Amino acid sequence: MQAYQSAGAVLEVLGDPTRREIFELLGQRPRAVGELATGLPVSRPAVSQHLKVLKEAGLVISRANGTRRIYQLDPDGLARLRAYLDRMWTDALDAFKEAAEAAPKEQS
């Protein structure tokens, strides 16, 4: 997560419905801006701006392919986001276990 310092900021980036849709489309396969814009209700320049934000968040990388840029999800950024979510899930399960063990037990 390059420019963004926290996973919370990355989740905030994905809170935008258009960015989330772009993120999900790139999860299917790498794509060029024009291809992404074709299936979205926003212009090519708007898609480029959304890709810039996703790139700054460390979720997307690009590579040159002739005169076009091809965008794909960044495996490193995804790994950091997944680690954050895994920690949250583990913490939630640990808290549930503690609460369950601390609760009074019913007598049958």
C-alpha positions in Angstrom: 0.0 0.0 0.0 2.3 2.6 -1.4 1.0 6.1 -0.8 -1.7 5.0 1.7 -0.4 4.1 5.1 -3.3 2.0 6.5 -5.5 -0.8 5.4 -8.4 1.4 6.6 -7.5 3.9 3.9 -7.5 1.1 1.3 -10.9 0.0 2.4 -12.0 3.6 2.0 -10.7 3.6 -1.5 -12.8 0.5 -2.3 -15.8 2.2 -0.7 -16.4 4.0 -4.0 -18.8 1.8 -6.1 -17.1 2.6 -9.4 -13.6 1.9 -8.0 -14.9 -1.3 -6.4 -16.4 -2.4 -9.8 -13.1 -1.6 -11.5 -11.3 -3.6 -8.8 -13.6 -6.6 -9.3 -13.3 -6.4 -13.1 -9.5 -6.5 -12.8 -9.9 -9.5 -10.5 -11.3 -11.4 -13.5 -8.4 -10.5 -15.8 -6.0 -7.6 -16.7 -7.7 -4.9 -18.9 -6.9 -1.7 -20.7 -8.7 1.6 -19.7 -10.8 1.6 -22.9 -12.1 -1.9 -22.1 -12.9 -1.0 -18.5 -14.7 2.2 -19.7 -16.9 0.3 -22.1 -18.7 -1.6 -19.3 -18.9 1.3 -16.9 -21.2 4.3 -16.7 -18.3 6.8 -16.5 -15.9 8.2 -19.1 -12.4 7.0 -20.0 -10.8 9.9 -18.1 -12.9 9.1 -15.0 -11.8 5.4 -15.2 -8.2 6.6 -15.5 -8.6 8.7 -12.3 -10.1 5.8 -10.5 -7.2 3.6 -11.6 -4.8 6.2 -10.4 -6.4 6.1 -6.9 -6.3 2.3 -6.9 -2.7 2.4 -8.0 -1.8 4.8 -5.2 -3.5 2.5 -2.7 -1.3 -0.3 -3.9 -4.1 -2.4 -5.3 -3.4 -2.1 -9.0 -0.3 -2.2 -11.2 0.1 -1.4 -14.9 2.4 -2.3 -17.7 2.9 -0.9 -21.2 1.6 -2.9 -24.1 2.4 -0.9 -27.2 0.6 2.4 -26.9 -1.8 1.1 -24.2 -1.4 0.4 -20.5 -2.8 -2.8 -19.2 -4.0 -2.8 -15.6 -4.1 -5.7 -13.2 -4.5 -6.3 -9.5 -1.3 -6.0 -7.5 -0.6 -9.3 -5.8 1.5 -7.6 -3.1 -1.3 -5.1 -2.3 -3.9 -7.9 -2.2 -1.7 -9.9 0.2 -1.4 -6.9 2.5 -5.2 -6.3 2.4 -5.9 -10.0 3.0 -3.5 -10.1 5.9 -5.3 -7.2 7.5 -8.7 -8.9 7.0 -7.3 -12.2 8.3 -6.1 -10.3 11.5 -9.5 -8.8 11.9 -11.2 -12.1 11.5 -8.8 -13.8 13.9 -9.3 -11.1 16.5 -13.1 -11.4 16.1 -13.0 -15.2 16.6 -10.7 -14.8 19.7 -13.1 -12.3 21.2 -16.0 -14.6 20.5 -14.2 -17.5 22.1 -13.4 -15.4 25.2 -17.0 -14.3 25.5 -18.3 -17.8 25.1 -15.9 -19.2 27.8 -16.7 -16.3 30.2 -20.5 -16.7 29.9 -22.2 -18.6 32.7 -22.9 -22.2 31.8 -26.5 -23.4 31.9 -27.4 -26.3 34.1 -29.4 -29.0 32.3 
